[in-house]
Amino acid sequence: MTHPLPFAWRPGAGGRRGVLLAGGEGTRLRPLTLPVSKQLLPVYDKPMVHYPLSVLMQAGIREVAIIVTPRDRPLFERLLGCGGQWGLRLVYLEQPQPGGLPQALLIAAEFLRGGPSLMVLGDNILLGEGVPAVMRRLTAETGGAGVLTCPVPDPHRYGVVEMDAAGRVLAISEKPARPASNLALAGFFAFDGQAPERAARLRPSARGELEIVDLLNLYLAEGSLTARPMARDLHWRDAGTHDSLLEAGNLVRRLTLRAGRRQGCPEQTARALGWANAAPRD
């Protein structure tokens, strides 16, 4: 099932484009992910992929490449269509085998066409009234790269950002045994138009994949990496494990009941932005 675009799409409208990662094998969530992508699993009242898609929308992004496996592509197409019902343009790009987060930029290089991007992980959920503001800060610069950080009690599970007193990034490390800080990399990355070219210079790590930390360190070495702290009124969850998936669902339920409206909902976001069934504006 597809949703026809209710307007004549003009390529390139809106500037920065989105890349939503919904491929991979979801090994941490097996056996749930043996028959289906983890980004199609329910988080309370909607599929997981709706949450990062709504974040991209709140960032003002209307053109999104969704990175999927060949197996799951028909399911995503059936669920999301071409995005026209929300004033979006969605395209689906296949990732035959997991190759690390920077591989998504290589796959999406033609779609990005040398322009800036906002890459989001399909199992990351970000909720709160301040989402549009933090996304605007993250994407304010078109040069270099920007990351979003969040203090966590267990930083050894994440990429960790070390910063000085002035807020400059000193170092980034992947799941360090002895973290230099408690600031974790959230799954939202703003890149300039050179990101695919830089990703092509990377070499696979010991686990055979391109690492996002290696790409960010290229920007750091050039002095063009910035880190934005997550506001305290925001709620971030990485829903990639059984426990965190359950926690994310409970969080969405709690916020939904408290606010009296759905959370992370593309339909609701499109209506609030005036995009639903309306042509994008340049």
C-alpha positions in Angstrom: 0.0 0.0 0.0 1.3 3.4 -0.9 0.1 7.0 -0.2 0.2 9.2 -3.4 1.7 12.6 -3.0 -1.0 15.2 -2.8 1.2 17.7 -4.5 3.9 18.1 -7.2 7.2 17.5 -5.3 10.0 19.9 -6.0 13.4 18.2 -5.4 15.6 19.9 -2.9 12.9 21.8 -1.0 13.8 22.4 2.6 17.6 22.2 2.5 18.8 19.7 5.1 17.7 16.2 4.5 17.1 13.3 6.9 18.6 9.9 7.1 16.7 7.4 9.3 18.5 4.2 10.1 16.0 1.2 10.2 18.3 -1.6 9.0 20.5 -3.9 11.0 19.6 -7.3 12.5 18.4 -6.2 15.9 20.4 -8.9 17.6 19.9 -7.4 21.1 16.1 -7.9 20.7 16.0 -11.5 19.5 13.8 -13.5 19.2 11.5 -10.5 18.7 13.4 -9.4 15.6 13.8 -12.8 13.9 10.6 -12.2 11.8 10.6 -8.4 11.6 12.7 -5.3 12.0 13.0 -3.9 15.5 11.9 -0.4 14.2 8.5 -2.0 13.4 8.0 -3.3 16.9 5.4 -1.5 19.0 6.4 1.2 21.5 3.1 1.6 23.4 0.6 2.8 20.8 2.7 3.0 17.6 5.6 1.4 15.7 9.1 2.4 16.9 10.0 4.1 13.6 7.3 6.7 14.1 9.2 8.3 17.0 12.5 9.2 15.2 10.5 10.2 12.1 8.5 12.7 14.2 11.8 14.1 15.5 13.0 14.7 12.0 9.8 16.5 11.2 10.1 18.7 14.3 13.6 19.6 13.0 11.9 21.0 9.9 13.0 18.2 7.6 10.6 17.0 4.9 12.8 14.8 2.7 13.9 11.6 4.4 15.8 8.5 3.3 14.9 5.4 5.3 17.7 2.8 5.4 16.1 -0.6 5.5 17.0 -4.3 4.8 15.7 -5.8 1.6 13.6 -8.2 3.7 11.8 -5.4 5.5 11.5 -2.8 2.8 7.9 -3.9 1.7 6.8 -3.6 5.4 8.1 -0.1 5.8 6.6 0.9 2.5 3.2 -0.4 3.5 3.4 1.3 6.9 4.8 4.7 5.8 4.1 5.0 2.1 5.8 7.8 0.3 5.1 10.2 3.2 2.7 12.5 1.3 0.0 12.1 3.9 2.3 14.0 6.3 3.7 16.5 3.8 6.9 14.5 3.5 8.9 12.8 0.8 10.2 9.4 1.9 12.6 7.2 -0.1 13.7 3.7 0.9 17.4 2.7 0.4 18.5 -0.8 1.0 21.4 -1.9 3.3 22.0 -5.6 2.4 24.3 -6.3 5.3 25.0 -4.3 8.6 28.1 -2.2 8.0 28.0 0.4 10.8 26.3 3.8 11.1 28.5 5.7 8.6 27.6 3.2 5.9 24.2 4.8 5.9 25.8 8.0 4.6 27.5 6.1 1.8 24.2 4.5 0.9 22.4 7.9 1.0 25.1 9.9 -0.8 23.1 10.3 -4.0 20.0 11.2 -2.1 21.9 13.9 0.0 23.5 15.4 -3.2 26.3 17.1 -1.3 23.9 18.8 1.1 23.7 18.8 5.0 21.9 16.0 6.7 20.5 15.0 10.1 21.0 11.3 10.7 18.8 9.6 13.4 18.9 6.1 14.8 15.6 4.2 14.3 15.6 2.9 17.9 16.1 6.2 19.6 13.1 7.9 21.1 13.1 11.6 22.0 10.1 13.3 23.6 9.2 16.6 25.1 8.1 20.1 24.3 11.7 21.2 23.8 12.4 18.8 20.9 12.1 21.4 18.1 14.4 23.8 20.0 17.1 21.3 20.6 16.9 20.1 17.0 17.2 23.7 15.8 20.3 24.2 17.9 21.8 20.9 16.6 21.2 21.8 13.0 22.0 25.5 13.2 25.3 25.2 11.5 25.7 23.8 8.0 29.4 23.3 8.4 31.1 20.5 10.4 29.2 18.0 12.5 27.1 18.2 15.7 26.1 15.7 18.3 23.5 15.6 21.0 24.7 14.5 24.5 22.8 13.2 27.5 24.0 12.4 31.0 23.4 8.7 31.8 24.2 6.5 34.9 25.9 3.8 32.7 28.0 5.6 30.1 30.1 2.5 29.4 27.2 1.3 27.3 27.4 4.2 24.9 29.7 6.4 22.9 31.1 8.9 25.5 31.8 12.6 25.0 34.5 14.3 27.1 34.2 18.1 27.2 36.1 21.0 28.8 34.6 23.7 31.0 34.0 25.9 28.0 31.8 23.2 26.3 34.4 22.2 23.7 34.7 18.5 22.8 38.0 17.0 23.9 37.5 13.4 23.0 34.9 10.8 21.9 35.3 7.1 22.7 33.1 4.1 22.0 31.9 2.1 25.1 35.0 2.8 27.2 35.7 0.6 30.2 36.5 3.7 32.2 34.4 6.5 30.9 35.9 10.0 31.1 32.5 11.5 31.6 28.8 10.5 32.0 27.8 12.2 28.7 26.5 9.7 26.2 26.0 10.2 22.5 22.4 10.2 21.7 21.4 8.9 18.3 21.0 12.2 16.5 23.9 13.5 14.3 24.0 16.6 12.2 26.5 16.5 9.3 27.6 18.9 6.6 27.7 17.9 3.0 31.1 16.3 3.2 30.0 13.5 5.5 29.7 10.8 2.8 33.1 11.7 1.5 34.6 11.5 5.0 32.7 8.2 5.7 34.4 6.8 2.5 37.8 7.3 4.1 37.0 5.1 7.1 38.2 1.6 7.5 36.2 -1.2 9.2 36.9 -1.7 12.9 37.8 -5.1 14.5 34.1 -6.0 14.4 34.0 -5.4 10.6 31.9 -2.3 10.6 32.5 1.5 10.0 32.2 3.2 13.4 30.4 6.5 14.0 33.0 7.5 16.6 35.7 7.2 13.9 33.7 9.6 11.7 33.1 12.0 14.5 36.8 12.0 15.4 37.6 13.1 11.8 35.5 16.2 12.4 37.0 16.6 15.9 40.6 16.5 14.5 39.6 19.3 12.1 38.1 21.4 14.9 34.6 21.2 13.4 32.7 19.0 15.9 30.2 20.6 18.3 28.2 18.9 21.1 24.8 20.2 22.2 23.5 19.1 25.7 20.0 17.7 26.0 17.6 19.9 27.9 16.4 18.5 31.2 12.8 18.5 30.2 13.5 16.1 27.4 13.1 12.3 27.6 15.5 10.1 25.6 15.5 6.3 25.4 17.5 3.9 23.3 14.9 1.2 22.8 17.3 -1.4 21.5 17.2 -3.9 24.3 14.3 -5.8 25.9 14.5 -3.7 29.1 14.8 -0.4 27.3 12.0 -1.3 24.9 9.7 -1.9 27.9 10.9 1.3 29.6 10.3 3.3 26.4 6.7 2.0 26.1 6.0 2.8 29.8 7.4 6.3 29.3 5.3 7.0 26.2 2.2 5.7 28.1 2.9 7.9 31.1 3.5 11.0 29.0 0.5 10.3 26.8 -1.8 10.1 29.8 -0.3 13.1 31.5 -0.5 15.3 28.4 -3.8 13.9 27.1 -2.4 13.5 23.6 -0.3 11.1 21.6 3.5 11.3 21.8 5.9 11.0 18.8 3.1 10.9 16.4 3.7 11.8 12.7 0.0 12.6 12.1 -0.1 15.0 15.1 3.2 16.6 14.2 2.2 17.2 10.6 -1.0 18.9 11.7 0.8 21.1 14.2 3.3 22.1 11.5 0.6 22.7 8.9 2.1 20.0 6.6 -0.6 17.4 6.4 -1.8 17.1 2.8 -0.1 20.3 1.9 2.8 21.0 -0.5 6.2 21.7 1.1 7.4 25.3 0.9 11.0 26.1 -0.1 
